[in-house]
Amino acid sequence: MSGRDGAGTRLQAVDLRTRALDLTELMDDPDCDPRALARTFRRFALVNALVSGWRAAWRTHVAPALPANGRGRILDLGCGGGDLARALVRWAAADGFEVEVVGADPDARAIDAAQRSTPRGVTFRQQSSQELVAAGERFDVVVSNHVLHHLGDEERHGFLADSESLAGSRSLHSDIRRSTEAYRLYAIGSALVAAGTFVRVDGLRSIRRSFTLPELRDALPTGWRAEQAAPHRVLAIRDA
Ligand SMILES: C[S@@+](CC[C@H](N)C(=O)[O-])C[C@H]1O[C@@H](n2cnc3c(N)ncnc32)[C@H](O)[C@@H]1O
């Protein structure tokens, strides 16, 4: 690799052989600049649309797990600014489904950002997975985007156990697949959309924290499977 990663580090100097669990994201700092954070939530909607592969995952893994009558409830756990929840309702309508999507996140700042746009069929709640389980909630499909890499081992076990309890049909958690190519491409591409946001630094840190496919396989509890999704994604899947 050549060049710098936008956080000032030479690309050749970045060690991607193991997960960089010591790195935290700028947007997780409760004292970070709220205007930069609001811009970051909006800009991640664009980044997610470009890199996260959810359009394909909706067709291959979400829609087939919904009830045959075309109606269903989907939970987006750790919804952040809410772009995936909104996209799921849009894609569902385009494919003849009528779904209710709940986006949940314990971070009040994320729910604030998400609630700026709530199309019909989408609601956002400031709740964690644990709180949803305690409230006795059930959904057909539980999804998340970019949450697995964000959590420590114990939190991830709890999150996946909560997902199992909440999902009547399928859990589907999508994340980045760590590789030097993903890192290099993001370092170059994110420069175009990162101005005034945490998108570049946090995205690169996220890649460094994320799993390879074998690592994700090893990290998942019994009953879960890991799949690679093109081109730089991994999926953690559990069928109820
Ligand atoms: C890296 S952000 C991803 C946000 C969004 N899904 C996206 O792709 O832009 C991870 C989010 O997971 C949320 N989170 C962490 N633990 C959670 C839990 N147990 N239940 C629900 N959300 C959780 C955090 O508050 C944070 O907003």
The ligand as a Gaussian input file, in Angstrom:
#p B3LYP/6-31G(d) Opt

LIG

0 1
 C      -20.933000       1.686000      14.550000
 S      -22.556000       2.144000      15.020000
 C      -23.487000       1.601000      13.588000
 C      -24.674000       2.490000      13.320000
 C      -25.503000       2.153000      12.080000
 N      -26.045000       0.810000      12.144000
 C      -24.720000       2.356000      10.803000
 O      -24.460000       1.393000      10.102000
 O      -24.385000       3.516000      10.489000
 C      -23.004000       0.920000      16.257000
 C      -24.284000       1.273000      16.996000
 O      -24.682000       0.155000      17.782000
 C      -25.332000       0.650000      18.936000
 N      -25.404000      -0.442000      19.947000
 C      -24.403000      -0.946000      20.697000
 N      -24.858000      -1.927000      21.493000
 C      -26.189000      -2.062000      21.252000
 C      -27.222000      -2.905000      21.771000
 N      -26.966000      -3.834000      22.703000
 N      -28.473000      -2.756000      21.285000
 C      -28.731000      -1.859000      20.320000
 N      -27.792000      -1.023000      19.787000
 C      -26.533000      -1.135000      20.238000
 C      -24.476000       1.851000      19.328000
 O      -25.167000       2.757000      20.185000
 C      -24.135000       2.450000      17.963000
 O      -25.026000       3.478000      17.597000

